Amino acid sequence: MEQKEVNHEWENIKSTILESAEEIIKTREKLIRNEWWDEEYKEAIPKKNIVRKKCLQKRTRANQEQYTQARKEANKICKEKKKQWLNNRIKQIEEAHKQNETKFFKDIRTFQNDSSPPIFTCKDDNGTLKTDTQEVLNRWKQYFTDLMKTDKKFADQTQEENFKENEIEIEQRTYKEVSDKVIKLKENKAPGTDNIPAELIKYGGYILKHRMYKLILLIWNKE
């Protein structure tokens, strides 16, 4: 019953935050990075997906051939659009090189491929660099095994101290403490599962902070 009360209060706060943000700030449209993604290609993809779904539902030779043809057409359009966009982009870069050398190098960097595969290396206890994949995996396994053993010993040593600390009664938080923490929330961070960015709480004003404080007290008292 107490858990439901806490969850109900949080759901009310969460829905209010999200609805207010949607009404006032609106949702930013997803940025499409592929400039060659035009209406013609947008129409080809749904057509291909419809034929593919039909083929999966009923696998016949006719459906398979129809899907193969639709996929070829979509891929052909994609290649042509990419090629056309690339040629236009190269011409733009050539013009930029004639006028502004700094912009030329900036445009060139947009074509660099940063998806090079990572190199897996690590050092052993003696500081020797290991490059073999299996040796690296074995080293990591040994490292975390030793680390967990150390953590277990530390946990056993501090368990009794934690029990003693839990017996000490701690005063409930004040509104000023909660407000100060809200003000110090870091910005430009990905939201959690509730889909609420920190900025919405940070700049939500006194009423929202006070609601959050009441929620924290409710959790504090209900344990």
FENWOFEN-V887867 format. One record per pair of residues at least 12 apart in sequence whose ideal C-beta (glycine too) atoms are under 8 Angstrom apart, sorted by the first residue. I is the first residue (numbers start at 1). J is the second residue. Records with the same first field share a line. If there is no record, write none. Layout:
I = J  J
This chain:
2 = 222
3 = 222
5 = 218  222
6 = 215  218  219  222
9 = 214  215  218
10 = 215
13 = 208  211  212  215
14 = 194  196
17 = 196  200  201  204  208
18 = 195  196
21 = 200
35 = 85
36 = 81  82  84  85
37 = 81
38 = 81
40 = 77  81
41 = 74  77  78  81
44 = 73  74  77  78
45 = 74
47 = 70  74
48 = 67  70  71  73  74
51 = 63  66  67  70
52 = 67  70  71
54 = 66  67
55 = 67
89 = 107
92 = 107
93 = 107  108
119 = 131
120 = 133  136
121 = 136
122 = 136  139  140
124 = 139
172 = 217  220  221
173 = 213  216  217  220
175 = 209  210  213
178 = 209  212  213  216
179 = 209  213
182 = 201  202  209  212
183 = 202
185 = 198  199  201  202
186 = 198
187 = 199  202
